[in-house]
Amino acid sequence: VQLQASGGGLVQAGGSLRLSCAASGRTPFTYALGWFRQALGKEHEFVGGVSWNGGNTYYEDSVKGRFTISKDNAKNTVYLQMNSLKPEDTAVYYCSAAPDGSPWYQGRGFDYWGQGTQVTVSS
């Protein structure tokens, strides 16, 4: 699976950004798509994900109610809509893929990674 993320940038606190991640390549399995982030000096953090058919989503508590993950099945693209951004959301954001039958909702099973995109939220 090849993953191409885009959409990062600089935004003021309270603002919004939308990240996109286009998935390509043929696999013998269906896969969930997820978003992770890593802030400078901090550990990798699972933000959330969406199942292969787009019917199930999961969010970490820190982003619930502010971030929305959606998937365009026709384009095999996952989106991360980020609203009410806070300075602590500043990080490099990565999209990733995990077999749909894995416990992806626990942030596990993600073996395929795209390049990161920087999100910076100024106060």
GUVEXBA-881712 format. One record per atom (N, C-alpha, C, CB): atom name; residue number from 0; x, y, z. Coordinates in nm, 4 decimals. Glycine has a CB too. Example, Ala and Ser with C-alpha at 12.3 -4.5 7.8 and 13.67 -1.06 7.14 Angstrom:
! GUVEXBA-881712
> a/k/X/Y/Z
> N/0/1.3190/-0.5690/0.7800 .
> CA/0/1.2300/-0.4500/0.7800 .
> C/0/1.3200/-0.3300/0.7800 .
> CB/0/1.1308/-0.4473/0.9046 .
> N/1/1.2850/-0.2250/0.7080 .
> CA/1/1.3670/-0.1060/0.7140 .
> C/1/1.2900/0.0030/0.7870 .
> CB/1/1.4084/-0.0598/0.5725 .
! end
This chain:
! GUVEXBA-881712
> a/k/X/Y/Z
> N/0/0.0856/-0.1191/0.0000 .
> CA/0/0.0000/0.0000/0.0000 .
> C/0/0.0888/0.1236/0.0000 .
> CB/0/-0.0966/0.0008/0.1232 .
> N/1/0.0625/0.2123/-0.0932 .
> CA/1/0.1354/0.3399/-0.0952 .
> C/1/0.0398/0.4490/-0.0466 .
> CB/1/0.1910/0.3729/-0.2401 .
> N/2/0.0921/0.5341/0.0394 .
> CA/2/0.0100/0.6374/0.1014 .
> C/2/0.0740/0.7729/0.0771 .
> CB/2/-0.0078/0.6114/0.2531 .
> N/3/-0.0073/0.8681/0.0346 .
> CA/3/0.0409/1.0025/0.0043 .
> C/3/-0.0442/1.1020/0.0816 .
> CB/3/0.0362/1.0318/-0.1493 .
> N/4/0.0161/1.1643/0.1823 .
> CA/4/-0.0559/1.2613/0.2652 .
> C/4/-0.0283/1.4027/0.2181 .
> CB/4/-0.0167/1.2465/0.4128 .
> N/5/-0.1249/1.4890/0.2402 .
> CA/5/-0.1096/1.6292/0.2048 .
> C/5/-0.2040/1.7136/0.2907 .
> CB/5/-0.1374/1.6514/0.0536 .
> N/6/-0.1824/1.8455/0.2883 .
> CA/6/-0.2770/1.9360/0.3519 .
> C/6/-0.2300/2.0034/0.4792 .
> CB/6/-0.3983/1.8633/0.3812 .
> N/7/-0.1081/1.9755/0.5236 .
> CA/7/-0.0601/2.0412/0.6441 .
> C/7/-0.0342/2.1883/0.6216 .
> CB/7/0.0652/1.9745/0.6935 .
> N/8/-0.0027/2.2571/0.7299 .
> CA/8/0.0271/2.3985/0.7179 .
> C/8/0.0269/2.4666/0.8530 .
> CB/8/-0.0719/2.4655/0.6261 .
> N/9/0.0261/2.5988/0.8472 .
> CA/9/0.0268/2.6824/0.9666 .
> C/9/-0.1108/2.7442/0.9831 .
> CB/9/0.1365/2.7923/0.9581 .
> N/10/-0.1645/2.7362/1.1038 .
> CA/10/-0.2968/2.7905/1.1310 .
> C/10/-0.2981/2.8468/1.2722 .
> CB/10/-0.4071/2.6823/1.1132 .
> N/11/-0.3809/2.9452/1.2944 .
> CA/11/-0.3938/3.0014/1.4280 .
> C/11/-0.4820/2.9122/1.5145 .
> CB/11/-0.4512/3.1437/1.4216 .
> N/12/-0.4623/2.9209/1.6436 .
> CA/12/-0.5461/2.8460/1.7371 .
> C/12/-0.6930/2.8781/1.7120 .
> CB/12/-0.5077/2.8785/1.8835 .
> N/13/-0.7740/2.7743/1.7152 .
> CA/13/-0.9158/2.7893/1.6862 .
> C/13/-0.9509/2.7677/1.5405 .
> CB/13/-0.9611/2.9240/1.7276 .
> N/14/-0.8504/2.7609/1.4567 .
> CA/14/-0.8727/2.7440/1.3140 .
> C/14/-0.8901/2.5989/1.2743 .
> CB/14/-0.7593/2.8035/1.2371 .
> N/15/-0.8963/2.5771/1.1428 .
> CA/15/-0.9220/2.4435/1.0893 .
> C/15/-0.8232/2.4107/0.9790 .
> CB/15/-1.0658/2.4326/1.0367 .
> N/16/-0.7998/2.2827/0.9630 .
> CA/16/-0.7208/2.2302/0.8524 .
> C/16/-0.7794/2.0957/0.8135 .
> CB/16/-0.5695/2.2175/0.8905 .
> N/17/-0.7634/2.0597/0.6866 .
> CA/17/-0.8039/1.9267/0.6436 .
> C/17/-0.6852/1.8563/0.5791 .
> CB/17/-0.9235/1.9342/0.5455 .
> N/18/-0.6526/1.7411/0.6323 .
> CA/18/-0.5476/1.6576/0.5747 .
> C/18/-0.6117/1.5518/0.4860 .
> CB/18/-0.4611/1.5917/0.6859 .
> N/19/-0.5406/1.5161/0.3817 .
> CA/19/-0.5852/1.4101/0.2920 .
> C/19/-0.4775/1.3037/0.2826 .
> CB/19/-0.6189/1.4663/0.1519 .
> N/20/-0.5204/1.1816/0.2580 .
> CA/20/-0.4254/1.0731/0.2372 .
> C/20/-0.4824/0.9804/0.1311 .
> CB/20/-0.3964/0.9959/0.3702 .
> N/21/-0.4152/0.9764/0.0182 .
> CA/21/-0.4583/0.8907/-0.0920 .
> C/21/-0.3834/0.7578/-0.0839 .
> CB/21/-0.4339/0.9599/-0.2299 .
> N/22/-0.4590/0.6498/-0.0864 .
> CA/22/-0.4007/0.5159/-0.0807 .
> C/22/-0.4045/0.4520/-0.2189 .
> CB/22/-0.4754/0.4277/0.0221 .
> N/23/-0.2982/0.3817/-0.2526 .
> CA/23/-0.2929/0.3142/-0.3818 .
> C/23/-0.2177/0.1831/-0.3667 .
> CB/23/-0.2260/0.4039/-0.4889 .
> N/24/-0.2236/0.1026/-0.4706 .
> CA/24/-0.1556/-0.0257/-0.4677 .
> C/24/-0.2520/-0.1380/-0.4378 .
> CB/24/-0.0444/-0.0243/-0.3656 .
> N/25/-0.2232/-0.2527/-0.4937 .
> CA/25/-0.3108/-0.3678/-0.4755 .
> C/25/-0.2601/-0.4526/-0.3604 .
> CB/25/-0.3198/-0.4515/-0.6046 .
> N/26/-0.3527/-0.5000/-0.2790 .
> CA/26/-0.3174/-0.5849/-0.1656 .
> C/26/-0.4139/-0.7023/-0.1605 .
> CB/26/-0.3204/-0.5047/-0.0321 .
> N/27/-0.3720/-0.8118/-0.0993 .
> CA/27/-0.4625/-0.9266/-0.0858 .
> C/27/-0.5599/-0.9116/0.0298 .
> CB/27/-0.3827/-1.0531/-0.0677 .
> N/28/-0.5599/-0.7955/0.0930 .
> CA/28/-0.6483/-0.7753/0.2066 .
> C/28/-0.7053/-0.6345/0.2007 .
> CB/28/-0.5738/-0.7991/0.3402 .
> N/29/-0.8188/-0.6175/0.2642 .
> CA/29/-0.8723/-0.4825/0.2800 .
> C/29/-0.8075/-0.4202/0.4031 .
> CB/29/-1.0289/-0.4837/0.2927 .
> N/30/-0.8059/-0.2889/0.4072 .
> CA/30/-0.7310/-0.2249/0.5157 .
> C/30/-0.8042/-0.1023/0.5683 .
> CB/30/-0.5910/-0.1856/0.4682 .
> N/31/-0.7839/-0.0828/0.6963 .
> CA/31/-0.8291/0.0394/0.7619 .
> C/31/-0.7219/0.1455/0.7414 .
> CB/31/-0.8575/0.0159/0.9147 .
> N/32/-0.7633/0.2700/0.7464 .
> CA/32/-0.6700/0.3818/0.7328 .
> C/32/-0.6731/0.4637/0.8608 .
> CB/32/-0.7052/0.4704/0.6092 .
> N/33/-0.5575/0.5026/0.9059 .
> CA/33/-0.5500/0.5753/1.0309 .
> C/33/-0.4567/0.6946/1.0232 .
> CB/33/-0.5059/0.4838/1.1404 .
> N/34/-0.4672/0.7779/1.1241 .
> CA/34/-0.3813/0.8952/1.1372 .
> C/34/-0.3064/0.8872/1.2703 .
> CB/34/-0.4646/1.0269/1.1279 .
> N/35/-0.1799/0.9171/1.2633 .
> CA/35/-0.0948/0.9275/1.3803 .
> C/35/-0.0304/1.0655/1.3784 .
> CB/35/0.0129/0.8140/1.3834 .
> N/36/0.0227/1.1046/1.4915 .
> CA/36/0.0976/1.2292/1.4959 .
> C/36/0.2124/1.2154/1.5929 .
> CB/36/0.0074/1.3468/1.5353 .
> N/37/0.3143/1.2963/1.5669 .
> CA/37/0.4290/1.2991/1.6560 .
> C/37/0.4754/1.4418/1.6725 .
> CB/37/0.5430/1.2105/1.6032 .
> N/38/0.4637/1.4903/1.7942 .
> CA/38/0.5121/1.6238/1.8263 .
> C/38/0.6593/1.6152/1.8627 .
> CB/38/0.4301/1.6870/1.9418 .
> N/39/0.7274/1.7266/1.8504 .
> CA/39/0.8705/1.7310/1.8791 .
> C/39/0.8962/1.6875/2.0221 .
> CB/39/0.9269/1.8719/1.8550 .
> N/40/0.9805/1.5878/2.0384 .
> CA/40/1.0164/1.5408/2.1716 .
> C/40/0.9133/1.4501/2.2369 .
> CB/40/1.0399/1.6570/2.2591 .
> N/41/0.8095/1.4150/2.1627 .
> CA/41/0.7057/1.3300/2.2200 .
> C/41/0.6928/1.1998/2.1414 .
> CB/41/0.5712/1.4040/2.2226 .
> N/42/0.6222/1.1062/2.1997 .
> CA/42/0.6039/0.9774/2.1347 .
> C/42/0.4965/0.9872/2.0263 .
> CB/42/0.5665/0.8697/2.2381 .
> N/43/0.5061/0.8887/1.9370 .
> CA/43/0.4068/0.8719/1.8333 .
> C/43/0.2691/0.8495/1.8985 .
> CB/43/0.4449/0.7537/1.7396 .
> N/44/0.1669/0.9170/1.8471 .
> CA/44/0.0336/0.9078/1.9070 .
> C/44/-0.0695/0.8722/1.8000 .
> CB/44/-0.0046/1.0407/1.9767 .
> N/45/-0.1533/0.7745/1.8314 .
> CA/45/-0.2622/0.7374/1.7415 .
> C/45/-0.3740/0.8400/1.7563 .
> CB/45/-0.3141/0.5931/1.7717 .
> N/46/-0.4131/0.9004/1.6477 .
> CA/46/-0.5180/1.0025/1.6497 .
> C/46/-0.6552/0.9384/1.6265 .
> CB/46/-0.4904/1.1107/1.5426 .
> N/47/-0.6612/0.8487/1.5306 .
> CA/47/-0.7864/0.7825/1.4996 .
> C/47/-0.7790/0.7139/1.3658 .
> CB/47/-0.9009/0.8809/1.5015 .
> N/48/-0.8883/0.6474/1.3283 .
> CA/48/-0.8888/0.5759/1.2025 .
> C/48/-1.0288/0.5443/1.1547 .
> CB/48/-0.8103/0.4499/1.2152 .
> N/49/-1.0341/0.4856/1.0360 .
> CA/49/-1.1613/0.4498/0.9732 .
> C/49/-1.1450/0.3123/0.9093 .
> CB/49/-1.2053/0.5572/0.8667 .
> N/50/-1.2510/0.2340/0.9162 .
> CA/50/-1.2473/0.0995/0.8584 .
> C/50/-1.2487/0.1058/0.7067 .
> CB/50/-1.3655/0.0160/0.9085 .
> N/51/-1.2247/-0.0080/0.6448 .
> CA/51/-1.2159/-0.0161/0.4990 .
> C/51/-1.3392/0.0406/0.4298 .
> CB/51/-1.1958/-0.1597/0.4565 .
> N/52/-1.4566/0.0035/0.4804 .
> CA/52/-1.5800/0.0487/0.4142 .
> C/52/-1.6247/0.1861/0.4609 .
> CB/52/-1.6913/-0.0507/0.4382 .
> N/53/-1.5488/0.2433/0.5513 .
> CA/53/-1.5821/0.3773/0.5997 .
> C/53/-1.6908/0.3793/0.7046 .
> CB/53/-1.6236/0.4626/0.4859 .
> N/54/-1.7373/0.2627/0.7436 .
> CA/54/-1.8501/0.2576/0.8343 .
> C/54/-1.8162/0.2718/0.9812 .
> CB/54/-1.9207/0.1325/0.8147 .
> N/55/-1.6931/0.2496/1.0156 .
> CA/55/-1.6521/0.2582/1.1560 .
> C/55/-1.5348/0.3528/1.1705 .
> CB/55/-1.6155/0.1194/1.2113 .
> N/56/-1.5442/0.4380/1.2705 .
> CA/56/-1.4360/0.5304/1.2996 .
> C/56/-1.4001/0.5226/1.4472 .
> CB/56/-1.4749/0.6742/1.2606 .
> N/57/-1.2794/0.5636/1.4764 .
> CA/57/-1.2326/0.5663/1.6144 .
> C/57/-1.1489/0.6907/1.6327 .
> CB/57/-1.1516/0.4383/1.6503 .
> N/58/-1.1622/0.7535/1.7502 .
> CA/58/-1.0856/0.8740/1.7815 .
> C/58/-1.0252/0.8628/1.9204 .
> CB/58/-1.1742/0.9996/1.7715 .
> N/59/-0.9064/0.9159/1.9329 .
> CA/59/-0.8491/0.9299/2.0651 .
> C/59/-0.9241/1.0402/2.1404 .
> CB/59/-0.6971/0.9611/2.0565 .
> N/60/-0.9239/1.0278/2.2717 .
> CA/60/-1.0022/1.1218/2.3535 .
> C/60/-0.9607/1.2668/2.3308 .
> CB/60/-0.9876/1.0874/2.5013 .
> N/61/-0.8338/1.2897/2.3079 .
> CA/61/-0.7846/1.4272/2.2972 .
> C/61/-0.8385/1.5001/2.1743 .
> CB/61/-0.6335/1.4272/2.2935 .
> N/62/-0.8907/1.4262/2.0767 .
> CA/62/-0.9391/1.4919/1.9544 .
> C/62/-1.0891/1.4732/1.9324 .
> CB/62/-0.8637/1.4386/1.8342 .
> N/63/-1.1529/1.3959/2.0174 .
> CA/63/-1.2967/1.3717/2.0011 .
> C/63/-1.3741/1.5023/2.0040 .
> CB/63/-1.3486/1.2777/2.1106 .
> N/64/-1.4657/1.5146/1.9108 .
> CA/64/-1.5475/1.6350/1.9035 .
> C/64/-1.4834/1.7471/1.8246 .
> CB/64/-1.5779/1.6832/2.0404 .
> N/65/-1.3547/1.7339/1.7946 .
> CA/65/-1.2855/1.8376/1.7170 .
> C/65/-1.2378/1.7848/1.5811 .
> CB/65/-1.1660/1.8918/1.7965 .
> N/66/-1.1977/1.6617/1.5776 .
> CA/66/-1.1468/1.6011/1.4541 .
> C/66/-1.2499/1.5037/1.3984 .
> CB/66/-1.0116/1.5285/1.4795 .
> N/67/-1.2564/1.4970/1.2674 .
> CA/67/-1.3451/1.4027/1.2001 .
> C/67/-1.2680/1.3307/1.0904 .
> CB/67/-1.4693/1.4751/1.1416 .
> N/68/-1.2773/1.1990/1.0931 .
> CA/68/-1.2129/1.1169/0.9898 .
> C/68/-1.3212/1.0644/0.8969 .
> CB/68/-1.1307/0.9986/1.0529 .
> N/69/-1.2969/1.0788/0.7685 .
> CA/69/-1.3925/1.0285/0.6702 .
> C/69/-1.3159/0.9650/0.5555 .
> CB/69/-1.4854/1.1420/0.6184 .
> N/70/-1.3886/0.8897/0.4751 .
> CA/70/-1.3230/0.8203/0.3646 .
> C/70/-1.4085/0.8299/0.2391 .
> CB/70/-1.2965/0.6728/0.4005 .
> N/71/-1.3432/0.8601/0.1303 .
> CA/71/-1.4072/0.8566/-0.0015 .
> C/71/-1.3661/0.7243/-0.0654 .
> CB/71/-1.3654/0.9816/-0.0920 .
> N/72/-1.4582/0.6292/-0.0667 .
> CA/72/-1.4237/0.4960/-0.1149 .
> C/72/-1.3899/0.4961/-0.2642 .
> CB/72/-1.5383/0.3997/-0.0880 .
> N/73/-1.4560/0.5811/-0.3388 .
> CA/73/-1.4300/0.5866/-0.4823 .
> C/73/-1.2870/0.6310/-0.5112 .
> CB/73/-1.5288/0.6808/-0.5504 .
> N/74/-1.2361/0.7196/-0.4274 .
> CA/74/-1.1004/0.7716/-0.4468 .
> C/74/-0.9993/0.7002/-0.3574 .
> CB/74/-1.0971/0.9217/-0.4190 .
> N/75/-1.0476/0.6122/-0.2720 .
> CA/75/-0.9620/0.5453/-0.1736 .
> C/75/-0.8746/0.6469/-0.1004 .
> CB/75/-0.8738/0.4386/-0.2421 .
> N/76/-0.9424/0.7497/-0.0540 .
> CA/76/-0.8749/0.8605/0.0140 .
> C/76/-0.9395/0.8820/0.1494 .
> CB/76/-0.8804/0.9907/-0.0708 .
> N/77/-0.8573/0.9020/0.2495 .
> CA/77/-0.9065/0.9309/0.3840 .
> C/77/-0.8747/1.0760/0.4167 .
> CB/77/-0.8434/0.8345/0.4896 .
> N/78/-0.9662/1.1381/0.4894 .
> CA/78/-0.9524/1.2785/0.5263 .
> C/78/-0.9516/1.2927/0.6780 .
> CB/78/-1.0661/1.3626/0.4648 .
> N/79/-0.8760/1.3891/0.7246 .
> CA/79/-0.8771/1.4252/0.8653 .
> C/79/-0.9126/1.5725/0.8738 .
> CB/79/-0.7395/1.3951/0.9340 .
> N/80/-1.0381/1.5990/0.9078 .
> CA/80/-1.0841/1.7357/0.9253 .
> C/80/-1.0562/1.7763/1.0690 .
> CB/80/-1.2357/1.7501/0.8907 .
> N/81/-0.9766/1.8777/1.0860 .
> CA/81/-0.9361/1.9213/1.2192 .
> C/81/-0.9929/2.0603/1.2452 .
> CB/81/-0.7811/1.9212/1.2335 .
> N/82/-1.0798/2.0698/1.3427 .
> CA/82/-1.1410/2.1968/1.3808 .
> C/82/-1.0988/2.2340/1.5224 .
> CB/82/-1.2951/2.1891/1.3704 .
> N/83/-1.1201/2.3591/1.5569 .
> CA/83/-1.0869/2.4074/1.6920 .
> C/83/-0.9451/2.3659/1.7311 .
> CB/83/-1.1883/2.3533/1.7954 .
> N/84/-0.8534/2.3900/1.6415 .
> CA/84/-0.7155/2.3459/1.6643 .
> C/84/-0.6518/2.4195/1.7808 .
> CB/84/-0.6318/2.3662/1.5387 .
> N/85/-0.5671/2.3473/1.8516 .
> CA/85/-0.4973/2.3995/1.9680 .
> C/85/-0.3470/2.3914/1.9419 .
> CB/85/-0.5364/2.3210/2.0974 .
> N/86/-0.2688/2.4740/2.0094 .
> CA/86/-0.1229/2.4657/1.9925 .
> C/86/-0.0692/2.3257/2.0197 .
> CB/86/-0.0540/2.5650/2.0846 .
> N/87/-0.1329/2.2541/2.1115 .
> CA/87/-0.0858/2.1190/2.1429 .
> C/87/-0.1164/2.0185/2.0325 .
> CB/87/-0.1478/2.0719/2.2722 .
> N/88/-0.1886/2.0584/1.9304 .
> CA/88/-0.2096/1.9723/1.8134 .
> C/88/-0.0920/1.9813/1.7153 .
> CB/88/-0.3404/2.0108/1.7420 .
> N/89/-0.0004/2.0721/1.7425 .
> CA/89/0.1161/2.0866/1.6550 .
> C/89/0.1966/1.9578/1.6534 .
> CB/89/0.2045/2.2045/1.7004 .
> N/90/0.2206/1.9055/1.5339 .
> CA/90/0.2907/1.7776/1.5193 .
> C/90/0.3078/1.7491/1.3712 .
> CB/90/0.2133/1.6613/1.5900 .
> N/91/0.3868/1.6468/1.3439 .
> CA/91/0.3889/1.5886/1.2104 .
> C/91/0.2815/1.4803/1.2096 .
> CB/91/0.5321/1.5305/1.1728 .
> N/92/0.1938/1.4873/1.1126 .
> CA/92/0.0830/1.3922/1.1025 .
> C/92/0.1145/1.2912/0.9923 .
> CB/92/-0.0521/1.4658/1.0737 .
> N/93/0.0890/1.1655/1.0236 .
> CA/93/0.1160/1.0558/0.9310 .
> C/93/-0.0127/0.9776/0.9072 .
> CB/93/0.2280/0.9625/0.9859 .
> N/94/-0.0314/0.9329/0.7840 .
> CA/94/-0.1386/0.8373/0.7611 .
> C/94/-0.0778/0.6993/0.7486 .
> CB/94/-0.2208/0.8735/0.6348 .
> N/95/-0.1594/0.6010/0.7795 .
> CA/95/-0.1093/0.4641/0.7839 .
> C/95/-0.2219/0.3674/0.7525 .
> CB/95/-0.0476/0.4323/0.9215 .
> N/96/-0.1842/0.2460/0.7159 .
> CA/96/-0.2827/0.1431/0.6826 .
> C/96/-0.2568/0.0174/0.7639 .
> CB/96/-0.2796/0.1110/0.5320 .
> N/97/-0.3668/-0.0458/0.8050 .
> CA/97/-0.3606/-0.1701/0.8810 .
> C/97/-0.4640/-0.2666/0.8246 .
> CB/97/-0.3847/-0.1448/1.0331 .
> N/98/-0.4381/-0.3958/0.8235 .
> CA/98/-0.5399/-0.4907/0.7795 .
> C/98/-0.6703/-0.4664/0.8548 .
> CB/98/-0.4918/-0.6359/0.8004 .
> N/99/-0.7799/-0.4733/0.7809 .
> CA/99/-0.9081/-0.4371/0.8393 .
> C/99/-0.9450/-0.5259/0.9568 .
> CB/99/-1.0159/-0.4437/0.7349 .
> N/100/-0.8948/-0.6463/0.9602 .
> CA/100/-0.9268/-0.7376/1.0694 .
> C/100/-0.8365/-0.7230/1.1897 .
> CB/100/-0.9204/-0.8772/1.0210 .
> N/101/-0.7401/-0.6336/1.1837 .
> CA/101/-0.6499/-0.6113/1.2964 .
> C/101/-0.7167/-0.5170/1.3964 .
> CB/101/-0.5135/-0.5531/1.2481 .
> N/102/-0.6633/-0.5104/1.5182 .
> CA/102/-0.7199/-0.4155/1.6161 .
> C/102/-0.6728/-0.2732/1.5875 .
> CB/102/-0.6804/-0.4561/1.7602 .
> N/103/-0.7029/-0.2258/1.4659 .
> CA/103/-0.6570/-0.0931/1.4241 .
> C/103/-0.7127/0.0169/1.5134 .
> CB/103/-0.6966/-0.0668/1.2796 .
> N/104/-0.8308/-0.0079/1.5715 .
> CA/104/-0.8947/0.0920/1.6576 .
> C/104/-0.8179/0.1109/1.7876 .
> CB/104/-1.0388/0.0515/1.6878 .
> N/105/-0.7219/0.0225/1.8123 .
> CA/105/-0.6316/0.0365/1.9260 .
> C/105/-0.4981/0.0939/1.8813 .
> CB/105/-0.6108/-0.0987/1.9954 .
> N/106/-0.4923/0.1360/1.7552 .
> CA/106/-0.3669/0.1878/1.7030 .
> C/106/-0.2650/0.0821/1.6716 .
> CB/106/-0.3092/0.2824/1.7984 .
> N/107/-0.3112/-0.0401/1.6532 .
> CA/107/-0.2207/-0.1527/1.6282 .
> C/107/-0.2399/-0.2087/1.4885 .
> CB/107/-0.2424/-0.2629/1.7316 .
> N/108/-0.1357/-0.2733/1.4390 .
> CA/108/-0.1444/-0.3387/1.3092 .
> C/108/-0.1088/-0.2500/1.1921 .
> CB/108/-0.2804/-0.3911/1.2896 .
> N/109/-0.0682/-0.1275/1.2195 .
> CA/109/-0.0374/-0.0340/1.1109 .
> C/109/0.1046/-0.0596/1.0616 .
> CB/109/-0.0536/0.1139/1.1578 .
> N/110/0.1138/-0.1208/0.9449 .
> CA/110/0.2430/-0.1579/0.8892 .
> C/110/0.2832/-0.0758/0.7674 .
> CB/110/0.2417/-0.3020/0.8530 .
> N/111/0.1910/0.0013/0.7150 .
> CA/111/0.2178/0.0794/0.5949 .
> C/111/0.2057/0.2269/0.6301 .
> CB/111/0.1204/0.0410/0.4790 .
> N/112/0.3054/0.3032/0.5873 .
> CA/112/0.3115/0.4433/0.6288 .
> C/112/0.3355/0.5351/0.5106 .
> CB/112/0.4207/0.4633/0.7327 .
> N/113/0.2725/0.6514/0.5178 .
> CA/113/0.3003/0.7563/0.4223 .
> C/113/0.4005/0.8535/0.4824 .
> CB/113/0.1711/0.8289/0.3811 .
> N/114/0.4414/0.9512/0.4025 .
> CA/114/0.5306/1.0536/0.4569 .
> C/114/0.4474/1.1449/0.5459 .
> CB/114/0.6022/1.1350/0.3426 .
> N/115/0.5093/1.2129/0.6363 .
> CA/115/0.4368/1.2997/0.7272 .
> C/115/0.4089/1.4348/0.6664 .
> CB/115/0.5130/1.3164/0.8548 .
> N/116/0.3134/1.5025/0.7248 .
> CA/116/0.2842/1.6404/0.6864 .
> C/116/0.2766/1.7240/0.8138 .
> CB/116/0.1507/1.6501/0.6038 .
> N/117/0.3426/1.8385/0.8107 .
> CA/117/0.3550/1.9205/0.9320 .
> C/117/0.2294/2.0041/0.9529 .
> CB/117/0.4791/2.0123/0.9233 .
> N/118/0.1798/2.0004/1.0748 .
> CA/118/0.0706/2.0874/1.1169 .
> C/118/0.1230/2.1728/1.2317 .
> CB/118/-0.0571/2.0048/1.1596 .
> N/119/0.1158/2.3031/1.2164 .
> CA/119/0.1615/2.3945/1.3195 .
> C/119/0.0471/2.4866/1.3572 .
> CB/119/0.2847/2.4755/1.2721 .
> N/120/0.0156/2.4889/1.4867 .
> CA/120/-0.0928/2.5732/1.5369 .
> C/120/-0.0314/2.6794/1.6261 .
> CB/120/-0.2004/2.4892/1.6145 .
> N/121/-0.0471/2.8035/1.5872 .
> CA/121/0.0102/2.9131/1.6640 .
> C/121/-0.0914/2.9652/1.7660 .
> CB/121/0.0558/3.0267/1.5703 .
> N/122/-0.0394/3.0125/1.8772 .
> CA/122/-0.1292/3.0616/1.9841 .
> C/122/-0.1588/3.2090/1.9674 .
> CB/122/-0.0677/3.0369/2.1224 .
! end
